[in-house]
Amino acid sequence: MRRSRLRSFTVMPLFALAFAFAFSGGVATAGQAVSAYGYYTVNGVNYKNWAAVNTNPGYNHQAYAVTLVSPTNKAVAGGWAGAAPRIYKNGALVCSEGYTYNSGTLAQNGVLNPAGCFYNSVATWYTQGVTRGWNGSSYNSYWTFNSPSQNS
């Protein structure tokens, strides 16, 4: 008698766990992959740039890439910093946006976060963007590092 009671206490939690797993739907969660920081100096301003790709399989397999830039040693006047996002689907470029520039003063360690690239598809995604700094007469451009890959 004791054996059967012990067995039911062992089997019931396993059954409950299997039942919960079977009806959970296996919903994937959203994720983010961020590149390493890149650093450069233009016209006495030190900048930091990076790129991130966000995915949300539960929302039409959406992927969203942004490219960000930040002046790290002082504020910069309007138009001095720019960023352009790009997103790659299974290794191929599928979206490349034009540059967005800071419209007003961008504070030291403030972040220019322009609109990014949106795409809806089941795929493996990564991003690499381009940022710019004003050198006094034109812009110097710098690539971000690639982000790690992220699945949607």
N, C-alpha and C positions, 0 to 999 in steps of 0.2 A: 504494500500500500504506500509506503513511504517513497519508494522509487517512482511511482507514477506521479505523485504530487511534485516531486523534485523535477521530473521531466517536464511537467506542465509549466512550472515556473521558468524553466530554461527555454522552452519552445515558444511560449507566449510573447516574450519581448522580441524574439527574433521574427515572429510572424508580424507583430505590430510594426517593426522597423521595415520589413519587406513591403507591407501594405502601404506604409507612408511613402516609401521610395517609388513604388509602382504608380501611385497616383499624384506624385508631385509634379509631373509634366516635364521634368528634366529641363526646366527653364534656365538658359544661360544668363549670366549676369554681365553687366557693362564692365568695360575695362579701359585702361589708359596705359600708353607706352610713351615715355618721355626720353628725348635724346640727352646726351651729355651736353654740358654748357660749352660754348665756344667764346673766346675772348679776343677782342681786337681794339685798336686805338685809331681814331680818326680826328685830326684837328684838335688834339689835346683832350679829347673825350674818350674815356674807356667805356666800351660797351660789352655786354654779355648777351649772347643769343642762344636760343634753343627752340626745339619743335616738339609738338605732342600730337599723338593721334588717339582719339577716343572712339570706342565702338560700343554699340548697344544692340546686341542680337535680338532683344525683346522688342525693339522698336524698328521694325522693318529692316533689320540688319544694317542700321545706319553707321557710317564711319564719318568722322569729322576731324580735320587736321587744322592746326593753328601753328603759326610761326610767331615767336615773341622776341622782343629786344628791349634791353634796359640799359640806360647810362648809369655807370656805377661810381663815378667820381664827382659828378656835378650835374645840375639840371641842364637841359638843352632847349633852345628856342624852337618854336613851331617849324616843322618841315625838316628838322635836322636828322630825324630817325625814321626809317621806313622798314616795312616787312612785307613779304609776299609768301603765302603758303602754297604748298604743293602736296599732293597725296598720290601714292602709288598703290595700285591694286595688283596683287600677284606679281609684283616687280615692274609693272608698266605704269607710266605716268598717265593718270586719268583726269587730273584737275590741276590747273596752275592759275592762280589769281594774280592780278596786277598788284603793284605796290600800294600800300596805305601808309601815309605819313602822319606823324603827330601834328594835330591841328593847332595846338597851343603848347605852352611850356610843358615839357615832360620832366618831372622831378627826378632828382638823383634817386636811383633804385626804383623809380616808377616803371611801369611796364606798358609798352605799346602792344595792345592785344587786338589786332584788326580782325575783321571777319575772316573766316576760314573757308576751306573746301568741304562741302558736304557730298556724300555719295551713299547710295543704298544698294547693297549687294552682299551676298555671302562671299567672303574672300579673306585673304591675308593682306593686311594693310601696313604700310609704314609711311613716314613723312620725312621730308627734308625740305627746308625752306631757304629763302634768301633774305638777308637784312642789309640795310644800307646806313651809312653815316655821311653827313655833309662835310666835305673837306675845305669849304670856302669858295669853291668854284664849280664843283660837281659832286657826284656821289661815288663813294667806294662801296663795293658790294662784297658780302661775305656769306658763304653757305653755312647753314647749321650742320651739325652732325646728323646722320640718319637716326631716326628713332628705332627702337626695337620693333619687331613685327607684332601685330595685334590681330586676332581673328574676330570676324563678326559672324 
